[in-house]
Amino acid sequence: MALEIFDQTKAETFAMRMLNIINNGALALMISIGHRTKLFDTLAELSPSTSQQIADAAGLNERYVREWLGAMVTGNFVEYNPQEKTYYLPREHAAFLTRLAPADNIAPFTQFISVLGTVEDQIVDCFHKGGGVPYSQYKRFHEVMAEDSNQTVVAALEEHILPLISGLTEALQQGIDVLDVGCGSGRALNKLAHLFPNSRFTGYDLSQEAIATASTEAQQRGLTNIQFQVKDAATFDEVEKYDLITTFDAVHDQARPDVVLQNIYNALRPNGIYLMQDIHASTDVNGNLEHPVAPFLYTISCMHCMTVSLAAGGMGLGAMWGREKAVEMLSEAGFTSVEIRQLAHDLHNDYYITKKK
């Protein structure tokens, strides 16, 4: 057997890639901090300014702001004038980093890196021993997910998502019964309840914290056509009670997604509609080679979606369960005809639309 030739150019290229990964990983943490402290929002409204001027405008400590700016300058996010010692965020960068452009703001997603980092030790233990890490171990996860959902789902509900289903907006205006399974902090459902006062809305989620947040928001908005309950989606056993059931990024991390889908089928009235939003992916990794954020999604899957399911003794499907597996499981639950749609502005979600016969 001939010895494999060591390709020095290939090795050096890979070494440079590793250095880039280290730098980009560090930048992800700093972008998260910039988002949470609203430093990007502050910079977007300032002309070239010193670190003290930026800190004063943001109400933050100058020494920390200056070090953060060092990362942003060397990472080519912020421009620096060495003569004036001023910093400036170009408008072209601000378009993807600030709350002023919510539909295009990528900065919130970097928060997942730091959130997942808090459970790295437990995940390493799972690699050795199996099992999983439960929801309770994740600090801020529901908060970050709510912000994610607000951008990808809530903001798109009225203009993009509801029109995917012919006649749905009109039905909601007239008045129907709606259930959101795995409703999280309830932002999507509360918005629907506000938009359609003649319809009746119910939200279920396993997290007491998320349900408390959802209920508080509903009360603050004066919504009387909505209720939230702490409930395991695998245990509710309602029969032909709802005209529309939705799940937004909620099925794949269930312990028993097969049971959840069966419960959803049973809870729908005849001709009732099930709308499932989930991650756009193929079931086989080979189908995800060109996916623009596949490494990111597999990481979230490994360090959250899959492991929280396994922690509950579940199937551990993970976020990247893919279209093929999703359609198979929907069919097994009784949904024989499934339409899959995508939104032009949303690169990482699929919308599954099916009706109970």
Secondary structure as UniProt FT lines:
FT   HELIX           8..36
FT   TURN            37..38
FT   HELIX           39..44
FT   HELIX           51..58
FT   HELIX           62..74
FT   TURN            75..76
FT   STRAND          79..81
FT   TURN            82..85
FT   STRAND          86..88
FT   HELIX           91..94
FT   TURN            95..97
FT   TURN            99..100
FT   TURN            102..104
FT   HELIX           107..110
FT   HELIX           111..117
FT   TURN            118..119
FT   HELIX           120..129
FT   HELIX           135..137
FT   TURN            139..140
FT   HELIX           141..152
FT   HELIX           154..156
FT   HELIX           157..161
FT   HELIX           162..164
FT   TURN            166..167
FT   HELIX           168..174
FT   STRAND          177..181
FT   TURN            184..185
FT   HELIX           187..195
FT   TURN            197..198
FT   STRAND          200..205
FT   HELIX           208..220
FT   TURN            221..222
FT   STRAND          226..230
FT   TURN            233..235
FT   STRAND          242..248
FT   TURN            252..253
FT   HELIX           257..267
FT   STRAND          268..279
FT   HELIX           285..288
FT   TURN            289..290
FT   TURN            292..293
FT   HELIX           294..300
FT   HELIX           301..305
FT   HELIX           306..311
FT   TURN            312..313
FT   TURN            319..320
FT   HELIX           322..333
FT   STRAND          338..341
FT   TURN            344..345
FT   STRAND          349..355
//
